[in-house]
Amino acid sequence: MTIGSASTSAIPAGLPCWIEVACRDEAVSQQFYTGLFGWQYDVHRDPAAPTGRYWVSSLAGEPTGGLYQAGAQSAPGWTLHVSVPHTASAAEWVEHLGGQVTLGPVAIPDRGSILHAIDAAGAPVVFWEAPHDWRFVTGIPNTFSGADLNAHDGAAADHFYTKLFSYASHQIGDGESVDYAEYLIEHTPVLYRYVMGPEYSRDTPPHWLVYFEVDPARGCDATAGQALMLGGAVVIQPYDTPFGRMAILADPDGAVFAVIDHSRTLDDVGRAEVDDPYDD
């Protein structure tokens, strides 16, 4: 689907509405994501970027995200943007709820207004007051599929986001050995929150992990292999989950992201392997 179009009055508050990656080498990063997802890039002027350039990726003409060169003091990585009706009001609420505003609100010509913040759990996030004709394609292969907030303090994260957006929070782990919650709008999950377990080192900073949907015809394993051939890395090898078969990858600059094949859920793994022993 495409979030935001000329026929919509506004993007509902609390929906992920954009993603962007900070990189060291724009050409290398573009080559990687073009090879992995088939994206094309168009350049736009951005005085705030170190190079003065901001690249918008697209798939079949629909925007899929942004790319820009990271500053000297910034690390490469993916950033999630969440829709708000008013960035000025969001700035007040961020501070009130224990977060910190780091930039903005800043008006961007023809692109609304943005607010950079650190949430109450310590993760960077961007809040975007997008224009009514905003477009961001999701829900098809090689586009954004979802995001996990990986935090150390689940209670702080839940309080911050449920108050900011009136999300309902539903525990889908056992709440103890696996503390994994989904944030819902009108009974529909829109984002997820995970308390980092022993698979993460204790000094791992809170962060959002962005997921991309892969084409079932290619599969998660082949996508991970292709990322390696394109100069990226496999951080966690493909594995099966109730949500689909997934892997955690990194681009040539070390920006970490996840890929998932929703057609290969954990319940279907045995049947799928019997039906097609050569499937990845």
Summary of the structure (lengths in Angstrom):
residues: 280
radius of gyration: 18.4
end to end distance: 26.6
largest distance: 55.3
contacts: 900
relative contact order: 0.15
helix: 20%
strand: 42%
